[in-house]
């Protein structure tokens, strides 16, 4: 069982803060070798142990400021999905390798969607951006990248197949490289040959904890002051921004119904000639709403209400039980989700913002790609202090940029804030926890990747592969 523990820890180490991508296939190979020819009871133990020692270190950030109990519950809940891998017996057969990889992906998909809207943190594909297989991200998305990683890792457990599988891996990588070359050409064709100057405001908070917005308007004033400092700078005078973006919750009070905030934003609009996107909390009719508000330079105001709310963060499912487990649940007021997407335009840029948790969901991420010519994600990491949560989320944003082949602007209250190019590479990044204005000119393009146009195809294909392995068993 010691090897299983090591395997689980290695998978966690493929994500930030350690972030060594090659540990994921090593971990999966070690895990599969332990499952082979094990009886059902032993497989259950192996899967449980592997899941616990993967999710416990990966999700340790969830214990920041709220204690160990919520973290342990989340760890156990996510581990339960791994028990699905114990249902089948595993051996060194080709059909078993395909079934194992397909089932792994289907269980990841289930975690992304269930329960309460799901929690897709820790999908293997998110850790594989530097992998030679990442060429397939724009084609098959996170789902396909996870499948390829898992199946190659499983096949490598059989000594007799290692040489052939290595040759096949090289061939697969070369095909991916060639496909990347073709996609590069299409991205260039779809490029509007236009640029957009963007400035990202990381205003910070007085205290990075659950009470980050305990002092009314404190967070807003920090972002306002950082913005005013930027507008008085030489960089703005020389190369002014077309769009300024504030992070999620930057306006901790409703900027529309709070006169002082509305006045300050109006004054800011008179000084700045472009558009301003502000993450804000609105006082909705039925409860608070998490919103992104675009203040246009012509005086118009457009808004998007976050649709995919974080369970136990922005609303409490099973509230009675949750409040018995943690008294902190009583302090959380349920947010009200939005029901519609939004398409914002600024100068020659077109985008739909993703607000924090929405970055995790393939469906929401794809919807932003279809009509956008660049990506915007706003988030608030203040409630997780100096944990690795922000680094893990920034990595997911990089994967989304590569998956869509569009440049991205990521803005956080405390960091990480930065710009990402269309291959997931970091172009500029602000220092975490520092108040800063980070500016860059980004390229725009309307190219739609195969995965953006065919979001459900990988899941359908992998489901077919999974079912086909049973057909092959019966035929055999």
N, C-alpha and C positions, 0 to 999 in steps of 0.2 A: 504493500500500500504506500510505501514511502515514495515510489516512483510516480504514483498517481498524484500525490501531494505536490511533488516537484513539477509535474506536468501542468497542474492547475496554476501554480505560481508563475511558471514560464509564460503561459498564455496571458496572464495579467501584465507581465513585464513587456509584452509586445505593444502595450498601450502606454501613454504618458503616465507617470513622469519618466520611466525608464525608456520606453518607446523604441524597442529593438524589434523591428517587424519580423525578422527571421526566426524569432523565438516561437511565433505562432505555429508554423508548420512543424517545428521540432516538438512542440508540446502536443499537437494533435497526433503525430506519429507515435509518440510515447504512450499517449492515452489509448489509441487504437490497439497497440500491441498488448496492452493490459486487458483489453476487452476480449481479444481473440480466444475462443474456446473456453471462455468462463461460463459457469452456470448462471442461471437467472439471478439468484440471490447475491452472488458475488458481483454480477454486473450492476445491480442496484447500488451496492456499496461503492463500487468504483466510480459510477456516474455521480453519486451524491458527493463523494469526497472531492472529485475533480471540480464539480460545479462550485462547491463551497470555497475551495482554495483558489478558484479563479475569481469569483465575484467578490469575495471578502476584501482582498486588497484593491481590486479595481474600483469598487464602490465605497471605499472607506470614506471618501469625501462627504458621503451622505450623512455621516455622523457629526459633521462639523456643527457645533453650537446646539445640537438637539440630542446628543448622547448616543449610546451604542444600540439601544433597542430598535429604533427605526432602521438603522443600518443592517442589523442582524435579520430583521423581518424581510427587508428588501433582498438581502443575500439569499435567504432560504427560499423566498418566493421565486427568484430567478433560477435558482438551482433546480427547482422542481421540474422545469422544462427539460433539463438535461436527463432526467430519469426516463424520458421517452426513448433515449438511445439504448436503454437496458431491455427494451421489449424484445428485440431481436437478438439472435445469436450471431456472432461475427467470426469470419474465418478468412483465410488468404485466397479468396476467390474474387474474380473480376466483378461479378455481380454484387458481391458484398461491398466492395469499395465504392461502387456507384450508389448503392442503396444507403450506405453510411453517409456519404457526402450529401446526397439528396435529403435525407432525413435531418441532418444537421441544419441545412438551409431552411427547411420547412419549420423546424423548431425555432430558429431565429425569427422567421416571419411571424410565427405565433406570438413570440415575445414582443415583437414590434406592435402588435395589434391588441393583445389581451394581457391582463384584464384592464378595465377602465381606460381604454384607449392605448394600452400597451406601454412598454418601456424598452426601446430597442438599443439601449446602451450596451456596448461590448460585442457588437457583431464583428466577426473576424475581418470582414472586408474593410472596416474602418481603420484597422491597424496596418493595412497592406499597401499604403500609398507608395512607398519606395520599392515595393516588390516588382520583379520583372513581369509579373502577370497583371499589373495595374493598367497596362495598355487596354485591357478589356473593360475598364470602368465605363467609358462612354457607350459601350455596346450592350453589356449585360448588367451594368450597375453593381451595387453592393452585393446583391444576391449572387450574380455570376462570379464575381471575384472571390466571394466566400467559397462557393462550390469548387472552383478550380484549385484554390489553396488547400481545401480539405481533402479532395480526391488525390492530389499529388502527394500530400503528406501520408495518406493511408497506404497508397501503393508502395511508397518507399519502405514500408515495414517488411516487405517480402524481398529477401536477398536476391532471389532469382530474377526479379523484375526491375531491380534498381538501374541497371545499365540501360535497358529499354525505356524505362520511365524517364531517365535523365535525358535521353535523346529526344523523347517526345516532349519533354518540358522545354528543351532548347528550341525545337520546331514550333511549339505553341507560342513561345516568346517571340520568335522571328515573325510569325504570322501576325501577332499582336503589334509588333513594331511596324510592319508593313501597313497594317490597318490604320495605325496612328499617323503614318505619313499621308495617307489618303484623307483622313479626317482633318489634318492640318491644312491641306489644300482646300477642303470645303469650308473650313472656318475662315480662311483668307478670302474665299469667294463671297461668303455671307457677311464679311466685315463691312461696316458702313463707312470705313475710312474716316471715322470721326472719333473724337476723344471727349471725355467728360472730366472736368476738374472737381474732385471731391475732397472735402475735409472732414475727418472723423474726430469727434469731440469726446474725449475720455475725461470726464470731470471728477470722477472719484466720489467717495462718500466720507462722512466724518468718522465712521467706524464700520469696518467690514464685518458685519454680523447680522443676526436676524432683525435687529433694530436699526438697520442702516438708514431708514427713513423716519426715525422716531421724532426728529425735530422737523416740524412742518417747513417746507420750502428749502431746507438745507441742501438737498441733492440738486434741486433746480438751480439754486443760486450758484453752486459750484460749476455747473455746466454753463450757466450764463456768463460767469466771470471768465471761464476758460475760453468761451467763444469771443467775448469782447476783447480779450487779450490777443487772440488770433487776428481779429479785425483791425487791431491797431498795429499789427506787425508789418515788417517790410515784405515778408513773403506774400501776404495778402495784397499789398499795394502793387507788387510786381506781377503776381499771377493769381488773381482772385478766383475763388471757388465758384463753381456753378451750383453746387449742392453741398450743404452742411448737414451732417447726420449726428443726432444724439442717440444714446442707447436706450434700451428698454427701461421704463420707470424713471427716466431722467427728470420728468416732471412728476414729482411725487403727489401733487394735488392736481385736480382737474384744471387744465389750462384754459378751458373754455368758460367754466363757471367761477373760477377764482380771479377776481378783478385785478389783483396785483400781478399775477403771472401773465394774464392776458395783456396787460399794459406793457410789461417788460418784453414780451414776444413781439408786440406791435412795434415797440421802439427798435428792437433788433432788426425787424423787417425793413424799417426805414433806413437803417445803416448798411444793411447787406442787400445787394442787388440780385442775389440768386434765391433758390428755394431752400427751405429748412425742414428736415424730417425729424420729428421729436417723438420719442417713446414716452407715453403718458398713461396715467391711471384716470379713467373717466368715471363719473358718477352716473351710471346707467339707471334706467327706470327700475329695473329689478335687482340691481346690485352693481358692484364695481366691474369695470371692463379694462382689459389690457389692450392698449391701442397704439398704433403708429399714425401720427398725424402729419400730413404734408402741408406746410404753409407756403403757398405759392407767392412769387414776387408780384403777381397781379392782385393779391389780396384774397384770392380764393383759398378755401380750406378743404382738404380731402382727408378721409380717415379710413383705416383698416382696423377691425377688431379681431384680436387673436381668436382663432377657432379651436386649436388643439391645446387645451389647457393641461398643465402638469398635475396629475393626481397627487394628493397629499401635499401639494405646494401651493396651487392656486384654487383648489377645491378639495373637499374631504369626502371621498366615497365612504360608505359605511361609517358615518360620523359617530354614531353611538359607541361602536366598538373602538374606533380610532381614539376617541376622547378618553376611554378607559385605559388604553395602552399608553398614551402620551398626553399630559395636560396641555402641551403646546398646541394640540389640535383645536382647542377651544379658542385660541387666539387668531385662527385663520378664518377669514370671511370668504365665503365661496364667490369666486369670480363668475361672471356670466359670459359664455363663449359667443363669438360672432357667428354669423351664418353665411356670409358672403366673402368671396375673394375680392381683391381690389387691384387695379392696375394704375400705377402712378406714372406720370411723365414729367420730366424735368429737362429743359433744353432738348437735346437729342437722345436723352436716356429714357428708357422705359423699364420699370421694375415692379415687382410685387414683393414687399418685405416679408421675411420670415422672422417671427418673434420667438427667440429662445428655443423652447421645447419642440417647436414645429420643425426645426432643422433635422430632428431624428427620424421623422416619418417620410418614407419614400413618396407617398402620395402628395403630401404638401410640398415637398421639395421639387417634384416634377411639375406641379402646377405653376410654380414660379418660373420654371425654365421655358415653358412653351411660348410665352409672349414677351418675356424680358430680354433685354440685350446686355444686362449685367445683373449680378446678384447682390442683394442686401440682406444682412442678418443682424438684428439688434438683440442684445441680451443684457442681463444683469447678473453678474457673478458675485456680488457683494455678500450674499447670504452663505457663501461657501469659503469665505476667508482666503487663506493662502494654500488651500488644498489643490489637488491635481485636477479638479473638475473643470476649471477654465481651460487648461491645456488640452484635455480630452475633447472638449467641445470645439475648440479651435481646430483640432485635427479633423473632426467631422466636417467642419466648414470647408477645409481644404479638399477633402474627398468630394464634397458636393460640387465644388468649383470644377474639378477635373471631370466628374461625371457629366456635367452639363457643358463643359468646355467654354465657360464664360468667366470673366474676371469678377471678383467678389470684394465687397467692402463689409468687414465685420466690426461691429462697434459694441463695446462693453463699458459698463460703469467703471469697473476697476481693472479690466484687462482679462483676456488678451484682445486688443484692438489692432486691426491691421488690414492690409490689402493682399489679395491672393490672385495670382495669375490664372489663366485658363488651363494650366496643367497642375494646379494645386500647390505651386511654389509660392513661398512668402516673399512679397516684394518689399513691404514695409511693415514694421510692427512697433507699436508704442511700448514703452516700459511699463510693466504691470504695476498698478497702484500709484502711478504718477499722473498728475493732471497734465494733459497734453492735447495738442491739435495736430493730427497727422494728415498731411495733404499729399495727393498724388493725382496724376492724370492717367485715367484708365482707358483702355480700348473697348469699343462696343461691337457686338456681333449678334446676328439673328439666327445663327446656326442651331438647329435642333438635332441633338445626338440621337442615335437609334434608341437608346433607353428612354429618352425623354418622350419620344413618339410612341413607344411600345412598352409602357410601364409594367404591364402585367405579364409580358411574354416570358421573362426568366422564371417566374414562379410557376407558370403553366408548363413550361418545358421541363423543369425539375420535378414537378409532380408526375409528369408523364414518364420520366426516367425512373422515378421511384416505383411506379406501378409496373413498369416494364420488367424490373428485376424479379417480380413475382411471376410474371409470365414466363421468363426464362427458367425460373426454378421448376415450374410445372412441366415445361417442355423437356427439361433435363431429366 
